[in-house]
């Protein structure tokens, strides 16, 4: 190998003849370092709690949307209710009940009155423990219906209260209709 050193102009016979400390024409380290170090984000991610809050808002919105689509928007029925005849009314409860004026309808009232008329005979056939349990269950259901009707008197357009009222009527009818099998072992009231 024979050649000339471009910087000094002297003749080079081997690699050992070259200068060991030759500065590069330009510094290559910044480009190398940029390739080795992972790129830093220029944007800061939002805190985790904001993502949870956003997810909660979306869930509430979907819940309202589903509730509005599935629950009735109108009152249950515009007939006076006599659901709490067996309970003692709190002061002001009668006024709120008359304001609510929500009831299940004439056919339910007829069936309910027939079941309540037959109640003493049906209860007489039950053991005393079962009889007390049935009366306690019936009183609880009727008290719940009265409280829901009171709340509906204050907020008649509330679809959740209307749904709860229907559930209360159904539960009352279930208790009244299961009296014949209430004394049997394993039967729930």
C-alpha positions in Angstrom: 0.0 0.0 0.0 1.4 3.2 -1.0 -0.2 6.6 -1.0 0.0 10.1 0.2 -1.6 11.5 3.4 -4.0 14.2 2.2 -3.5 16.4 5.3 0.3 16.4 5.6 1.2 15.4 2.0 3.7 12.8 3.2 4.0 9.4 1.7 2.4 6.6 3.6 3.7 3.0 3.3 1.5 1.3 6.0 -1.5 2.1 8.2 1.0 2.6 11.1 2.3 5.6 9.3 -1.1 7.4 9.6 -1.8 9.9 12.4 -3.7 8.3 15.3 -5.4 11.5 16.5 -7.2 12.9 13.5 -10.3 14.9 14.4 -13.4 14.1 12.3 -14.6 16.6 9.8 -17.9 16.8 11.7 -19.2 15.4 15.1 -21.2 12.3 14.5 -22.2 11.6 18.1 -25.5 13.6 18.2 -26.9 11.5 15.4 -25.7 8.3 17.0 -27.1 9.3 20.4 -30.5 10.2 18.8 -30.6 6.7 17.3 -29.8 5.0 20.7 -32.0 7.0 23.0 -35.7 6.3 22.7 -37.6 9.4 21.5 -39.3 11.3 24.2 -42.9 12.1 24.0 -43.8 15.7 23.3 -47.3 15.4 24.8 -48.0 14.5 28.4 -50.6 11.8 28.8 -53.7 12.7 30.9 -53.8 11.4 34.5 -55.5 8.1 35.0 -58.3 9.5 37.1 -59.5 11.6 34.1 -59.9 8.5 32.0 -62.0 6.9 34.8 -64.1 10.0 35.1 -64.7 10.0 31.4 -65.7 6.3 31.4 -68.1 7.0 34.4 -69.8 9.8 32.5 -70.2 7.6 29.5 -71.7 4.8 31.6 -74.2 7.2 33.2 -75.2 8.6 29.9 -75.7 5.2 28.4 -77.7 4.2 31.6 -80.0 7.2 31.2 -80.4 6.5 27.5 -81.3 2.8 28.1 -83.6 3.8 31.0 -85.5 6.3 28.9 -85.9 3.8 26.1 -87.1 0.9 28.2 -89.1 2.5 31.0 -92.6 4.0 30.3 -92.6 7.8 30.2 -96.3 8.1 31.2 -97.8 7.4 34.6 -98.9 3.8 35.2 -102.7 4.5 35.3 -104.8 7.4 36.3 -107.0 5.6 38.8 -107.1 6.2 42.6 -105.1 3.5 44.5 -106.1 1.8 47.7 -102.9 -0.1 48.1 -102.2 0.8 51.7 -105.5 0.1 53.3 -104.0 -2.2 55.9 -101.3 0.3 57.0 -101.5 3.4 59.2 -100.9 6.5 57.2 -98.3 9.1 58.2 -99.4 12.7 58.5 -99.7 14.3 55.0 -99.6 10.9 53.3 -103.3 11.0 52.3 -102.8 14.3 50.5 -99.7 13.0 48.7 -101.6 9.9 47.7 -104.5 11.8 46.3 -101.9 13.9 44.3 -100.2 10.9 43.0 -103.4 9.1 41.8 -101.5 6.2 40.4 -102.9 2.8 40.5 -102.7 -0.5 38.8 -106.1 -0.5 37.1 -109.6 -1.8 37.7 -108.9 -5.5 37.0 -106.1 -5.5 39.5 -108.2 -3.8 42.1 -111.0 -6.3 41.7 -108.5 -9.3 42.0 -106.8 -7.6 45.0 -110.1 -7.0 46.8 -111.1 -10.6 46.3 -107.8 -11.8 47.6 -108.0 -9.5 50.6 -111.6 -10.7 51.3 -110.4 -14.3 51.3 -107.3 -13.5 53.4 -108.7 -14.3 56.9 -110.0 -17.7 55.8 -106.7 -18.6 54.1 -104.6 -17.3 57.1 -106.7 -19.5 59.5 -105.5 -22.6 57.7 -101.8 -21.7 58.2 -99.7 -22.5 61.3 -99.3 -19.4 63.5 -95.6 -18.9 62.6 -96.4 -18.9 58.9 -99.4 -16.7 59.5 -97.2 -14.1 61.3 -94.6 -14.2 58.5 -97.3 -13.7 55.9 -98.8 -10.8 57.7 -95.4 -9.2 58.2 -94.5 -9.7 54.5 -97.9 -8.2 53.4 -97.5 -5.2 55.8 -94.0 -4.5 54.5 -95.1 -4.7 50.9 -98.1 -2.4 51.5 -96.0 0.0 53.5 -93.5 0.1 50.5 -96.3 0.8 48.1 -97.6 3.6 50.2 -94.1 5.2 50.4 -93.7 4.9 46.7 -97.1 6.5 46.1 -96.1 9.3 48.5 -92.9 9.9 46.5 -94.8 9.8 43.2 -97.1 12.5 44.6 -94.1 14.7 44.8 -92.6 13.6 41.4 -95.3 12.1 39.2 -93.2 11.8 36.1 -90.4 9.7 37.8 -90.2 6.5 35.7 -88.1 4.7 38.3 -90.8 5.3 41.0 -93.5 4.1 38.6 -91.5 0.9 37.9 -91.0 0.4 41.6 -94.8 0.9 42.2 -95.6 -1.8 39.6 -93.1 -4.1 41.2 -94.7 -3.5 44.6 -98.2 -4.3 43.2 -96.8 -7.5 41.7 -95.1 -8.5 45.0 -98.3 -7.8 46.9 -100.3 -10.1 44.5 -97.6 -12.7 44.7 -97.8 -12.8 48.6 -101.6 -12.9 48.4 -101.6 -15.7 45.8 -99.1 -17.9 47.5 -101.0 -18.3 50.7 -102.4 -21.7 49.7 -98.9 -23.2 49.5 -97.3 -21.1 52.3 -97.5 -23.8 54.9 -95.6 -26.3 52.8 -92.0 -27.0 53.8 -89.4 -25.1 51.6 -92.0 -22.7 50.3 -90.9 -19.1 50.4 -93.3 -16.3 51.1 
